[in-house]
Amino acid sequence: MAMLESKLLMDTPSVEPRISLQPASEKEYRLIARIALPPRERQRIEQAILRRFMFECFPETEPHTAASAAD
């Protein structure tokens, strides 16, 4: 990016990930992650980030099965 800036004589936006946490209410916060991604890989990477976040923050104690849901 630095080479482009010097060659084109312009400032480019930062490509470093940025995260902000905003209170939405007394019990709710919004987590906003800004990440530069190639358009063709955006959906796959977004889903991988969400899955990992949910797994890390809300691990399952027991596996859920269709049989236990029917009981």
All heavy atoms as a GROMACS GRO file, in nm:
protein
  571
    1MET      N    1   0.083  -0.119   0.000
    1MET     CA    2   0.000   0.000   0.000
    1MET      C    3   0.088   0.125   0.000
    1MET      O    4   0.051   0.223  -0.061
    1MET     CB    5  -0.093  -0.001   0.121
    1MET     CG    6  -0.203  -0.107   0.115
    1MET     SD    7  -0.308  -0.100  -0.030
    1MET     CE    8  -0.422   0.025   0.016
    2ALA      N    9   0.199   0.119   0.070
    2ALA     CA   10   0.288   0.235   0.076
    2ALA      C   11   0.341   0.270  -0.063
    2ALA      O   12   0.356   0.388  -0.096
    2ALA     CB   13   0.402   0.209   0.173
    3MET      N   14   0.368   0.167  -0.145
    3MET     CA   15   0.417   0.192  -0.280
    3MET      C   16   0.310   0.263  -0.364
    3MET      O   17   0.341   0.354  -0.440
    3MET     CB   18   0.459   0.061  -0.347
    3MET     CG   19   0.586   0.003  -0.292
    3MET     SD   20   0.630  -0.157  -0.363
    3MET     CE   21   0.639  -0.118  -0.536
    4LEU      N   22   0.184   0.221  -0.350
    4LEU     CA   23   0.075   0.287  -0.422
    4LEU      C   24   0.061   0.432  -0.379
    4LEU      O   25   0.040   0.521  -0.462
    4LEU     CB   26  -0.058   0.214  -0.400
    4LEU     CG   27  -0.081   0.090  -0.481
    4LEU    CD1   28  -0.210   0.022  -0.438
    4LEU    CD2   29  -0.086   0.122  -0.629
    5GLU      N   30   0.071   0.456  -0.249
    5GLU     CA   31   0.059   0.593  -0.199
    5GLU      C   32   0.166   0.683  -0.259
    5GLU      O   33   0.137   0.793  -0.302
    5GLU     CB   34   0.069   0.594  -0.046
    5GLU     CG   35  -0.053   0.541   0.023
    5GLU     CD   36  -0.040   0.544   0.174
    5GLU    OE1   37   0.069   0.575   0.227
    5GLU    OE2   38  -0.141   0.516   0.240
    6SER      N   39   0.290   0.635  -0.260
    6SER     CA   40   0.398   0.719  -0.314
    6SER      C   41   0.389   0.732  -0.465
    6SER      O   42   0.415   0.838  -0.520
    6SER     CB   43   0.534   0.664  -0.272
    6SER     OG   44   0.554   0.537  -0.328
    7LYS      N   45   0.350   0.626  -0.534
    7LYS     CA   46   0.342   0.630  -0.681
    7LYS      C   47   0.228   0.720  -0.728
    7LYS      O   48   0.244   0.798  -0.822
    7LYS     CB   49   0.321   0.489  -0.734
    7LYS     CG   50   0.319   0.480  -0.885
    7LYS     CD   51   0.303   0.336  -0.931
    7LYS     CE   52   0.295   0.328  -1.081
    7LYS     NZ   53   0.275   0.191  -1.127
    8LEU      N   54   0.112   0.709  -0.663
    8LEU     CA   55  -0.005   0.786  -0.705
    8LEU      C   56  -0.022   0.917  -0.629
    8LEU      O   57  -0.115   0.993  -0.656
    8LEU     CB   58  -0.131   0.700  -0.689
    8LEU     CG   59  -0.132   0.569  -0.768
    8LEU    CD1   60  -0.255   0.488  -0.733
    8LEU    CD2   61  -0.126   0.598  -0.917
    9LEU      N   62   0.066   0.944  -0.532
    9LEU     CA   63   0.062   1.066  -0.451
    9LEU      C   64  -0.075   1.085  -0.386
    9LEU      O   65  -0.137   1.191  -0.397
    9LEU     CB   66   0.099   1.188  -0.536
    9LEU     CG   67   0.238   1.185  -0.600
    9LEU    CD1   68   0.257   1.303  -0.691
    9LEU    CD2   69   0.345   1.182  -0.493
   10MET      N   70  -0.120   0.980  -0.320
   10MET     CA   71  -0.248   0.989  -0.250
   10MET      C   72  -0.244   0.906  -0.123
   10MET      O   73  -0.160   0.819  -0.108
   10MET     CB   74  -0.363   0.941  -0.339
   10MET     CG   75  -0.349   0.798  -0.385
   10MET     SD   76  -0.478   0.750  -0.496
   10MET     CE   77  -0.579   0.652  -0.390
   11ASP      N   78  -0.333   0.939  -0.031
   11ASP     CA   79  -0.346   0.862   0.092
   11ASP      C   80  -0.447   0.751   0.071
   11ASP      O   81  -0.553   0.773   0.012
   11ASP     CB   82  -0.393   0.951   0.207
   11ASP     CG   83  -0.286   1.049   0.248
   11ASP    OD1   84  -0.167   1.017   0.235
   11ASP    OD2   85  -0.322   1.160   0.294
   12THR      N   86  -0.415   0.633   0.120
   12THR     CA   87  -0.510   0.522   0.111
   12THR      C   88  -0.562   0.491   0.251
   12THR      O   89  -0.492   0.513   0.350
   12THR     CB   90  -0.442   0.396   0.053
   12THR    OG1   91  -0.329   0.363   0.133
   12THR    CG2   92  -0.398   0.418  -0.091
   13PRO      N   93  -0.684   0.440   0.260
   13PRO     CA   94  -0.736   0.406   0.392
   13PRO      C   95  -0.659   0.288   0.452
   13PRO      O   96  -0.602   0.207   0.381
   13PRO     CB   97  -0.882   0.368   0.366
   13PRO     CG   98  -0.890   0.342   0.221
   13PRO     CD   99  -0.778   0.414   0.154
   14SER      N  100  -0.660   0.282   0.583
   14SER     CA  101  -0.592   0.174   0.653
   14SER      C  102  -0.661   0.041   0.624
   14SER      O  103  -0.783   0.034   0.618
   14SER     CB  104  -0.594   0.200   0.803
   14SER     OG  105  -0.544   0.089   0.872
   15VAL      N  106  -0.582  -0.064   0.606
   15VAL     CA  107  -0.640  -0.196   0.584
   15VAL      C  108  -0.636  -0.279   0.711
   15VAL      O  109  -0.675  -0.395   0.711
   15VAL     CB  110  -0.568  -0.272   0.469
   15VAL    CG1  111  -0.591  -0.202   0.337
   15VAL    CG2  112  -0.420  -0.286   0.498
   16GLU      N  113  -0.589  -0.220   0.821
   16GLU     CA  114  -0.587  -0.289   0.949
   16GLU      C  115  -0.729  -0.307   1.000
   16GLU      O  116  -0.812  -0.216   0.988
   16GLU     CB  117  -0.505  -0.210   1.051
   16GLU     CG  118  -0.357  -0.203   1.020
   16GLU     CD  119  -0.291  -0.339   1.024
   16GLU    OE1  120  -0.319  -0.416   1.117
   16GLU    OE2  121  -0.213  -0.369   0.933
   17PRO      N  122  -0.760  -0.424   1.057
   17PRO     CA  123  -0.895  -0.444   1.114
   17PRO      C  124  -0.922  -0.346   1.227
   17PRO      O  125  -0.832  -0.312   1.304
   17PRO     CB  126  -0.890  -0.587   1.168
   17PRO     CG  127  -0.772  -0.650   1.103
   17PRO     CD  128  -0.677  -0.541   1.070
   18ARG      N  129  -1.046  -0.298   1.232
   18ARG     CA  130  -1.087  -0.209   1.341
   18ARG      C  131  -1.212  -0.267   1.406
   18ARG      O  132  -1.301  -0.315   1.338
   18ARG     CB  133  -1.118  -0.069   1.289
   18ARG     CG  134  -0.997   0.001   1.234
   18ARG     CD  135  -1.024   0.143   1.198
   18ARG     NE  136  -1.151   0.158   1.128
   18ARG     CZ  137  -1.198   0.272   1.083
   18ARG    NH1  138  -1.130   0.381   1.102
   18ARG    NH2  139  -1.312   0.277   1.021
   19ILE      N  140  -1.216  -0.260   1.538
   19ILE     CA  141  -1.330  -0.314   1.613
   19ILE      C  142  -1.380  -0.205   1.706
   19ILE      O  143  -1.301  -0.138   1.773
   19ILE     CB  144  -1.289  -0.438   1.693
   19ILE    CG1  145  -1.231  -0.539   1.599
   19ILE    CG2  146  -1.404  -0.486   1.778
   19ILE    CD1  147  -1.260  -0.680   1.620
   20SER      N  148  -1.511  -0.186   1.708
   20SER     CA  149  -1.570  -0.093   1.804
   20SER      C  150  -1.685  -0.162   1.875
   20SER      O  151  -1.753  -0.248   1.820
   20SER     CB  152  -1.616   0.035   1.735
   20SER     OG  153  -1.719   0.009   1.644
   21LEU      N  154  -1.706  -0.122   1.997
   21LEU     CA  155  -1.812  -0.177   2.081
   21LEU      C  156  -1.901  -0.061   2.122
   21LEU      O  157  -1.854   0.035   2.183
   21LEU     CB  158  -1.750  -0.244   2.203
   21LEU     CG  159  -1.839  -0.327   2.291
   21LEU    CD1  160  -1.902  -0.442   2.214
   21LEU    CD2  161  -1.760  -0.382   2.408
   22GLN      N  162  -2.029  -0.067   2.085
   22GLN     CA  163  -2.122   0.042   2.112
   22GLN      C  164  -2.238  -0.009   2.195
   22GLN      O  165  -2.299  -0.111   2.161
   22GLN     CB  166  -2.177   0.098   1.981
   22GLN     CG  167  -2.073   0.153   1.889
   22GLN     CD  168  -2.132   0.196   1.756
   22GLN    OE1  169  -2.243   0.161   1.722
   22GLN    NE2  170  -2.053   0.270   1.680
   23PRO      N  171  -2.271   0.062   2.304
   23PRO     CA  172  -2.388   0.020   2.382
   23PRO      C  173  -2.516   0.051   2.305
   23PRO      O  174  -2.536   0.162   2.256
   23PRO     CB  175  -2.378   0.103   2.510
   23PRO     CG  176  -2.287   0.216   2.476
   23PRO     CD  177  -2.200   0.174   2.363
   24ALA      N  178  -2.604  -0.048   2.292
   24ALA     CA  179  -2.732  -0.030   2.224
   24ALA      C  180  -2.843  -0.010   2.327
   24ALA      O  181  -2.939   0.062   2.302
   24ALA     CB  182  -2.763  -0.149   2.136
   25SER      N  183  -2.830  -0.073   2.443
   25SER     CA  184  -2.925  -0.058   2.553
   25SER      C  185  -2.853  -0.101   2.680
   25SER      O  186  -2.733  -0.127   2.678
   25SER     CB  187  -3.050  -0.143   2.529
   25SER     OG  188  -3.019  -0.280   2.537
   26GLU      N  189  -2.927  -0.112   2.789
   26GLU     CA  190  -2.866  -0.152   2.916
   26GLU      C  191  -2.810  -0.295   2.911
   26GLU      O  192  -2.714  -0.326   2.980
   26GLU     CB  193  -2.967  -0.143   3.029
   26GLU     CG  194  -3.005   0.000   3.064
   26GLU     CD  195  -3.105   0.004   3.177
   26GLU    OE1  196  -3.130  -0.100   3.241
   26GLU    OE2  197  -3.159   0.113   3.201
   27LYS      N  198  -2.870  -0.381   2.830
   27LYS     CA  199  -2.830  -0.522   2.825
   27LYS      C  200  -2.773  -0.564   2.690
   27LYS      O  201  -2.747  -0.682   2.669
   27LYS     CB  202  -2.950  -0.611   2.858
   27LYS     CG  203  -3.002  -0.590   2.998
   27LYS     CD  204  -3.119  -0.681   3.025
   27LYS     CE  205  -3.173  -0.661   3.164
   27LYS     NZ  206  -3.284  -0.751   3.193
   28GLU      N  207  -2.755  -0.472   2.601
   28GLU     CA  208  -2.713  -0.508   2.465
   28GLU      C  209  -2.602  -0.416   2.416
   28GLU      O  210  -2.606  -0.296   2.438
   28GLU     CB  211  -2.835  -0.495   2.372
   28GLU     CG  212  -2.808  -0.532   2.230
   28GLU     CD  213  -2.935  -0.516   2.146
   28GLU    OE1  214  -3.046  -0.532   2.197
   28GLU    OE2  215  -2.918  -0.488   2.026
   29TYR      N  216  -2.503  -0.477   2.352
   29TYR     CA  217  -2.394  -0.403   2.290
   29TYR      C  218  -2.383  -0.443   2.144
   29TYR      O  219  -2.414  -0.556   2.108
   29TYR     CB  220  -2.261  -0.432   2.361
   29TYR     CG  221  -2.246  -0.361   2.492
   29TYR    CD1  222  -2.300  -0.414   2.608
   29TYR    CD2  223  -2.178  -0.241   2.498
   29TYR    CE1  224  -2.286  -0.348   2.728
   29TYR    CE2  225  -2.164  -0.175   2.619
   29TYR     CZ  226  -2.218  -0.229   2.733
   29TYR     OH  227  -2.205  -0.164   2.852
   30ARG      N  228  -2.337  -0.353   2.063
   30ARG     CA  229  -2.310  -0.383   1.922
   30ARG      C  230  -2.160  -0.392   1.902
   30ARG      O  231  -2.086  -0.302   1.938
   30ARG     CB  232  -2.364  -0.272   1.832
   30ARG     CG  233  -2.510  -0.277   1.816
   30ARG     CD  234  -2.554  -0.188   1.700
   30ARG     NE  235  -2.698  -0.185   1.702
   30ARG     CZ  236  -2.770  -0.078   1.734
   30ARG    NH1  237  -2.711   0.036   1.761
   30ARG    NH2  238  -2.900  -0.086   1.736
   31LEU      N  239  -2.119  -0.501   1.844
   31LEU     CA  240  -1.978  -0.522   1.811
   31LEU      C  241  -1.966  -0.499   1.661
   31LEU      O  242  -2.029  -0.570   1.582
   31LEU     CB  243  -1.936  -0.664   1.848
   31LEU     CG  244  -1.794  -0.702   1.810
   31LEU    CD1  245  -1.696  -0.634   1.904
   31LEU    CD2  246  -1.777  -0.852   1.815
   32ILE      N  247  -1.887  -0.400   1.623
   32ILE     CA  248  -1.870  -0.369   1.482
   32ILE      C  249  -1.725  -0.397   1.444
   32ILE      O  250  -1.633  -0.340   1.501
   32ILE     CB  251  -1.905  -0.222   1.453
   32ILE    CG1  252  -2.050  -0.196   1.493
   32ILE    CG2  253  -1.880  -0.188   1.307
   32ILE    CD1  254  -2.090  -0.052   1.488
   33ALA      N  255  -1.708  -0.488   1.350
   33ALA     CA  256  -1.574  -0.523   1.301
   33ALA      C  257  -1.562  -0.475   1.157
   33ALA      O  258  -1.646  -0.508   1.073
   33ALA     CB  259  -1.551  -0.673   1.308
   34ARG      N  260  -1.460  -0.398   1.131
   34ARG     CA  261  -1.435  -0.349   0.995
   34ARG      C  262  -1.307  -0.412   0.945
   34ARG      O  263  -1.199  -0.389   0.998
   34ARG     CB  264  -1.425  -0.197   0.995
   34ARG     CG  265  -1.555  -0.135   1.034
   34ARG     CD  266  -1.551   0.012   1.030
   34ARG     NE  267  -1.684   0.059   1.067
   34ARG     CZ  268  -1.709   0.180   1.107
   34ARG    NH1  269  -1.614   0.269   1.113
   34ARG    NH2  270  -1.831   0.214   1.139
   35ILE      N  271  -1.324  -0.494   0.842
   35ILE     CA  272  -1.212  -0.573   0.790
   35ILE      C  273  -1.214  -0.562   0.638
   35ILE      O  274  -1.318  -0.581   0.575
   35ILE     CB  275  -1.227  -0.721   0.832
   35ILE    CG1  276  -1.237  -0.732   0.983
   35ILE    CG2  277  -1.112  -0.804   0.779
   35ILE    CD1  278  -1.279  -0.867   1.031
   36ALA      N  279  -1.100  -0.533   0.580
   36ALA     CA  280  -1.089  -0.528   0.434
   36ALA      C  281  -1.081  -0.671   0.380
   36ALA      O  282  -0.994  -0.748   0.420
   36ALA     CB  283  -0.965  -0.449   0.393
   37LEU      N  284  -1.177  -0.707   0.295
   37LEU     CA  285  -1.184  -0.842   0.239
   37LEU      C  286  -1.202  -0.836   0.088
   37LEU      O  287  -1.270  -0.748   0.038
   37LEU     CB  288  -1.303  -0.918   0.297
   37LEU     CG  289  -1.307  -0.938   0.447
   37LEU    CD1  290  -1.442  -0.994   0.489
   37LEU    CD2  291  -1.196  -1.032   0.488
   38PRO      N  292  -1.148  -0.934   0.017
   38PRO     CA  293  -1.177  -0.944  -0.126
   38PRO      C  294  -1.326  -0.975  -0.143
   38PRO      O  295  -1.382  -1.057  -0.069
   38PRO     CB  296  -1.092  -1.061  -0.175
   38PRO     CG  297  -0.992  -1.086  -0.067
   38PRO     CD  298  -1.051  -1.035   0.060
   39PRO      N  299  -1.394  -0.910  -0.238
   39PRO     CA  300  -1.539  -0.930  -0.255
   39PRO      C  301  -1.580  -1.076  -0.273
   39PRO      O  302  -1.680  -1.120  -0.219
   39PRO     CB  303  -1.573  -0.849  -0.379
   39PRO     CG  304  -1.465  -0.748  -0.390
   39PRO     CD  305  -1.342  -0.811  -0.332
   40ARG      N  306  -1.502  -1.154  -0.344
   40ARG     CA  307  -1.542  -1.293  -0.371
   40ARG      C  308  -1.529  -1.383  -0.248
   40ARG      O  309  -1.586  -1.491  -0.244
   40ARG     CB  310  -1.464  -1.350  -0.489
   40ARG     CG  311  -1.317  -1.366  -0.462
   40ARG     CD  312  -1.243  -1.418  -0.584
   40ARG     NE  313  -1.102  -1.422  -0.561
   40ARG     CZ  314  -1.018  -1.320  -0.576
   40ARG    NH1  315  -1.063  -1.202  -0.615
   40ARG    NH2  316  -0.890  -1.333  -0.552
   41GLU      N  317  -1.454  -1.339  -0.146
   41GLU     CA  318  -1.436  -1.419  -0.026
   41GLU      C  319  -1.510  -1.362   0.095
   41GLU      O  320  -1.506  -1.419   0.203
   41GLU     CB  321  -1.287  -1.428   0.008
   41GLU     CG  322  -1.206  -1.500  -0.098
   41GLU     CD  323  -1.059  -1.504  -0.062
   41GLU    OE1  324  -1.026  -1.490   0.057
   41GLU    OE2  325  -0.978  -1.521  -0.153
   42ARG      N  326  -1.580  -1.252   0.076
   42ARG     CA  327  -1.642  -1.180   0.187
   42ARG      C  328  -1.738  -1.265   0.268
   42ARG      O  329  -1.727  -1.274   0.390
   42ARG     CB  330  -1.713  -1.056   0.134
   42ARG     CG  331  -1.778  -0.975   0.240
   42ARG     CD  332  -1.840  -0.850   0.181
   42ARG     NE  333  -1.929  -0.796   0.281
   42ARG     CZ  334  -2.046  -0.745   0.257
   42ARG    NH1  335  -2.090  -0.737   0.134
   42ARG    NH2  336  -2.121  -0.700   0.353
   43GLN      N  337  -1.833  -1.329   0.202
   43GLN     CA  338  -1.936  -1.405   0.274
   43GLN      C  339  -1.875  -1.522   0.352
   43GLN      O  340  -1.909  -1.544   0.468
   43GLN     CB  341  -2.041  -1.456   0.178
   43GLN     CG  342  -2.156  -1.524   0.249
   43GLN     CD  343  -2.265  -1.567   0.154
   43GLN    OE1  344  -2.248  -1.564   0.032
   43GLN    NE2  345  -2.377  -1.607   0.207
   44ARG      N  346  -1.783  -1.594   0.291
   44ARG     CA  347  -1.720  -1.708   0.358
   44ARG      C  348  -1.643  -1.664   0.482
   44ARG      O  349  -1.654  -1.723   0.590
   44ARG     CB  350  -1.626  -1.780   0.261
   44ARG     CG  351  -1.559  -1.903   0.320
   44ARG     CD  352  -1.461  -1.966   0.222
   44ARG     NE  353  -1.353  -1.877   0.183
   44ARG     CZ  354  -1.245  -1.853   0.258
   44ARG    NH1  355  -1.232  -1.911   0.375
   44ARG    NH2  356  -1.150  -1.772   0.216
   45ILE      N  357  -1.568  -1.556   0.472
   45ILE     CA  358  -1.488  -1.508   0.584
   45ILE      C  359  -1.578  -1.451   0.694
   45ILE      O  360  -1.554  -1.474   0.812
   45ILE     CB  361  -1.384  -1.405   0.536
   45ILE    CG1  362  -1.283  -1.475   0.444
   45ILE    CG2  363  -1.314  -1.340   0.655
   45ILE    CD1  364  -1.186  -1.383   0.375
   46GLU      N  365  -1.682  -1.378   0.656
   46GLU     CA  366  -1.776  -1.325   0.757
   46GLU      C  367  -1.840  -1.438   0.837
   46GLU      O  368  -1.850  -1.430   0.960
   46GLU     CB  369  -1.887  -1.243   0.690
   46GLU     CG  370  -1.843  -1.106   0.644
   46GLU     CD  371  -1.952  -1.032   0.570
   46GLU    OE1  372  -2.057  -1.093   0.536
   46GLU    OE2  373  -1.935  -0.912   0.546
   47GLN      N  374  -1.881  -1.544   0.769
   47GLN     CA  375  -1.943  -1.656   0.839
   47GLN      C  376  -1.844  -1.728   0.930
   47GLN      O  377  -1.878  -1.770   1.039
   47GLN     CB  378  -2.003  -1.755   0.738
   47GLN     CG  379  -2.125  -1.701   0.667
   47GLN     CD  380  -2.236  -1.664   0.763
   47GLN    OE1  381  -2.273  -1.744   0.849
   47GLN    NE2  382  -2.288  -1.544   0.751
   48ALA      N  383  -1.719  -1.740   0.887
   48ALA     CA  384  -1.617  -1.804   0.970
   48ALA      C  385  -1.591  -1.722   1.096
   48ALA      O  386  -1.577  -1.777   1.205
   48ALA     CB  387  -1.487  -1.821   0.889
   49ILE      N  388  -1.589  -1.590   1.082
   49ILE     CA  389  -1.570  -1.502   1.199
   49ILE      C  390  -1.687  -1.516   1.294
   49ILE      O  391  -1.669  -1.529   1.416
   49ILE     CB  392  -1.552  -1.355   1.154
   49ILE    CG1  393  -1.418  -1.338   1.082
   49ILE    CG2  394  -1.562  -1.261   1.273
   49ILE    CD1  395  -1.402  -1.206   1.012
   50LEU      N  396  -1.810  -1.514   1.243
   50LEU     CA  397  -1.928  -1.528   1.328
   50LEU      C  398  -1.931  -1.663   1.400
   50LEU      O  399  -1.961  -1.669   1.520
   50LEU     CB  400  -2.056  -1.511   1.246
   50LEU     CG  401  -2.088  -1.368   1.206
   50LEU    CD1  402  -2.204  -1.365   1.107
   50LEU    CD2  403  -2.119  -1.284   1.328
   51ARG      N  404  -1.902  -1.772   1.327
   51ARG     CA  405  -1.900  -1.904   1.391
   51ARG      C  406  -1.799  -1.910   1.504
   51ARG      O  407  -1.828  -1.961   1.611
   51ARG     CB  408  -1.869  -2.012   1.287
   51ARG     CG  409  -1.989  -2.059   1.213
   51ARG     CD  410  -1.956  -2.182   1.129
   51ARG     NE  411  -2.023  -2.169   1.002
   51ARG     CZ  412  -1.969  -2.132   0.889
   51ARG    NH1  413  -1.840  -2.111   0.880
   51ARG    NH2  414  -2.040  -2.119   0.780
   52ARG      N  415  -1.680  -1.859   1.479
   52ARG     CA  416  -1.577  -1.864   1.582
   52ARG      C  417  -1.615  -1.778   1.702
   52ARG      O  418  -1.597  -1.818   1.817
   52ARG     CB  419  -1.443  -1.819   1.526
   52ARG     CG  420  -1.334  -1.829   1.628
   52ARG     CD  421  -1.200  -1.825   1.567
   52ARG     NE  422  -1.102  -1.838   1.673
   52ARG     CZ  423  -0.974  -1.827   1.653
   52ARG    NH1  424  -0.928  -1.805   1.533
   52ARG    NH2  425  -0.892  -1.839   1.753
   53PHE      N  426  -1.670  -1.660   1.677
   53PHE     CA  427  -1.714  -1.573   1.786
   53PHE      C  428  -1.820  -1.642   1.871
   53PHE      O  429  -1.811  -1.644   1.993
   53PHE     CB  430  -1.768  -1.441   1.730
   53PHE     CG  431  -1.830  -1.352   1.834
   53PHE    CD1  432  -1.750  -1.276   1.916
   53PHE    CD2  433  -1.968  -1.348   1.850
   53PHE    CE1  434  -1.807  -1.194   2.013
   53PHE    CE2  435  -2.025  -1.268   1.948
   53PHE     CZ  436  -1.944  -1.191   2.030
   54MET      N  437  -1.921  -1.701   1.805
   54MET     CA  438  -2.029  -1.767   1.879
   54MET      C  439  -1.975  -1.887   1.957
   54MET      O  440  -2.014  -1.910   2.071
   54MET     CB  441  -2.141  -1.811   1.784
   54MET     CG  442  -2.211  -1.695   1.718
   54MET     SD  443  -2.291  -1.585   1.835
   54MET     CE  444  -2.431  -1.684   1.880
   55PHE      N  445  -1.885  -1.964   1.898
   55PHE     CA  446  -1.828  -2.080   1.966
   55PHE      C  447  -1.747  -2.037   2.088
   55PHE      O  448  -1.755  -2.099   2.194
   55PHE     CB  449  -1.741  -2.161   1.869
   55PHE     CG  450  -1.679  -2.280   1.934
   55PHE    CD1  451  -1.754  -2.394   1.961
   55PHE    CD2  452  -1.545  -2.279   1.970
   55PHE    CE1  453  -1.696  -2.504   2.022
   55PHE    CE2  454  -1.486  -2.388   2.031
   55PHE     CZ  455  -1.562  -2.501   2.058
   56GLU      N  456  -1.666  -1.931   2.073
   56GLU     CA  457  -1.582  -1.885   2.183
   56GLU      C  458  -1.664  -1.823   2.295
   56GLU      O  459  -1.636  -1.844   2.413
   56GLU     CB  460  -1.479  -1.783   2.133
   56GLU     CG  461  -1.377  -1.839   2.037
   56GLU     CD  462  -1.275  -1.928   2.104
   56GLU    OE1  463  -1.244  -1.906   2.224
   56GLU    OE2  464  -1.225  -2.019   2.039
   57CYS      N  465  -1.767  -1.748   2.261
   57CYS     CA  466  -1.846  -1.677   2.363
   57CYS      C  467  -1.959  -1.759   2.421
   57CYS      O  468  -1.999  -1.739   2.535
   57CYS     CB  469  -1.902  -1.548   2.303
   57CYS     SG  470  -1.773  -1.430   2.266
   58PHE      N  471  -2.013  -1.850   2.342
   58PHE     CA  472  -2.128  -1.929   2.386
   58PHE      C  473  -2.107  -2.078   2.354
   58PHE      O  474  -2.179  -2.134   2.271
   58PHE     CB  475  -2.257  -1.880   2.318
   58PHE     CG  476  -2.279  -1.733   2.335
   58PHE    CD1  477  -2.251  -1.645   2.233
   58PHE    CD2  478  -2.328  -1.683   2.454
   58PHE    CE1  479  -2.271  -1.509   2.248
   58PHE    CE2  480  -2.349  -1.547   2.471
   58PHE     CZ  481  -2.320  -1.459   2.368
   59PRO      N  482  -2.010  -2.143   2.419
   59PRO     CA  483  -1.987  -2.285   2.388
   59PRO      C  484  -2.106  -2.370   2.432
   59PRO      O  485  -2.170  -2.341   2.533
   59PRO     CB  486  -1.862  -2.319   2.468
   59PRO     CG  487  -1.858  -2.218   2.576
   59PRO     CD  488  -1.923  -2.093   2.522
   60GLU      N  489  -2.135  -2.472   2.356
   60GLU     CA  490  -2.244  -2.563   2.390
   60GLU      C  491  -2.198  -2.656   2.501
   60GLU      O  492  -2.088  -2.711   2.495
   60GLU     CB  493  -2.284  -2.646   2.269
   60GLU     CG  494  -2.352  -2.564   2.162
   60GLU     CD  495  -2.404  -2.652   2.050
   60GLU    OE1  496  -2.448  -2.764   2.079
   60GLU    OE2  497  -2.399  -2.607   1.936
   61THR      N  498  -2.283  -2.677   2.601
   61THR     CA  499  -2.248  -2.770   2.708
   61THR      C  500  -2.284  -2.912   2.670
   61THR      O  501  -2.217  -3.006   2.707
   61THR     CB  502  -2.317  -2.732   2.839
   61THR    OG1  503  -2.457  -2.722   2.815
   61THR    CG2  504  -2.264  -2.599   2.889
   62GLU      N  505  -2.394  -2.930   2.597
   62GLU     CA  506  -2.436  -3.062   2.548
   62GLU      C  507  -2.470  -3.049   2.401
   62GLU      O  508  -2.527  -2.951   2.360
   62GLU     CB  509  -2.564  -3.109   2.619
   62GLU     CG  510  -2.560  -3.111   2.767
   62GLU     CD  511  -2.694  -3.156   2.824
   62GLU    OE1  512  -2.786  -3.190   2.747
   62GLU    OE2  513  -2.706  -3.154   2.945
   63PRO      N  514  -2.439  -3.151   2.324
   63PRO     CA  515  -2.481  -3.145   2.183
   63PRO      C  516  -2.633  -3.155   2.173
   63PRO      O  517  -2.695  -3.231   2.245
   63PRO     CB  518  -2.413  -3.266   2.118
   63PRO     CG  519  -2.356  -3.346   2.228
   63PRO     CD  520  -2.359  -3.266   2.354
   64HIS      N  521  -2.691  -3.073   2.088
   64HIS     CA  522  -2.835  -3.077   2.064
   64HIS      C  523  -2.865  -3.175   1.952
   64HIS      O  524  -2.800  -3.174   1.850
   64HIS     CB  525  -2.886  -2.938   2.026
   64HIS     CG  526  -2.870  -2.838   2.135
   64HIS    ND1  527  -2.950  -2.836   2.246
   64HIS    CD2  528  -2.780  -2.739   2.151
   64HIS    CE1  529  -2.911  -2.737   2.326
   64HIS    NE2  530  -2.808  -2.678   2.270
   65THR      N  531  -2.964  -3.260   1.974
   65THR     CA  532  -3.004  -3.354   1.870
   65THR      C  533  -3.152  -3.340   1.844
   65THR      O  534  -3.226  -3.286   1.927
   65THR     CB  535  -2.975  -3.500   1.912
   65THR    OG1  536  -3.051  -3.530   2.030
   65THR    CG2  537  -2.827  -3.520   1.941
   66ALA      N  538  -3.198  -3.390   1.732
   66ALA     CA  539  -3.340  -3.385   1.698
   66ALA      C  540  -3.422  -3.467   1.796
   66ALA      O  541  -3.534  -3.433   1.829
   66ALA     CB  542  -3.360  -3.432   1.555
   67ALA      N  543  -3.366  -3.578   1.846
   67ALA     CA  544  -3.439  -3.664   1.939
   67ALA      C  545  -3.464  -3.592   2.072
   67ALA      O  546  -3.574  -3.601   2.127
   67ALA     CB  547  -3.361  -3.793   1.963
   68SER      N  548  -3.366  -3.519   2.122
   68SER     CA  549  -3.386  -3.452   2.249
   68SER      C  550  -3.478  -3.330   2.232
   68SER      O  551  -3.548  -3.292   2.324
   68SER     CB  552  -3.252  -3.408   2.309
   68SER     OG  553  -3.189  -3.313   2.226
   69ALA      N  554  -3.481  -3.273   2.114
   69ALA     CA  555  -3.571  -3.159   2.089
   69ALA      C  556  -3.717  -3.205   2.082
   69ALA      O  557  -3.807  -3.130   2.116
   69ALA     CB  558  -3.531  -3.089   1.959
   70ALA      N  559  -3.740  -3.329   2.041
   70ALA     CA  560  -3.877  -3.380   2.028
   70ALA      C  561  -3.935  -3.417   2.164
   70ALA      O  562  -4.055  -3.427   2.180
   70ALA     CB  563  -3.878  -3.501   1.935
   71ASP      N  564  -3.850  -3.441   2.265
   71ASP     CA  565  -3.900  -3.482   2.398
   71ASP      C  566  -3.966  -3.368   2.472
   71ASP      O  567  -3.952  -3.262   2.473
   71ASP     CB  568  -3.785  -3.537   2.485
   71ASP     CG  569  -3.736  -3.670   2.431
   71ASP    OD1  570  -3.814  -3.739   2.363
   71ASP    OD2  571  -3.620  -3.703   2.459
   0.00000   0.00000   0.00000
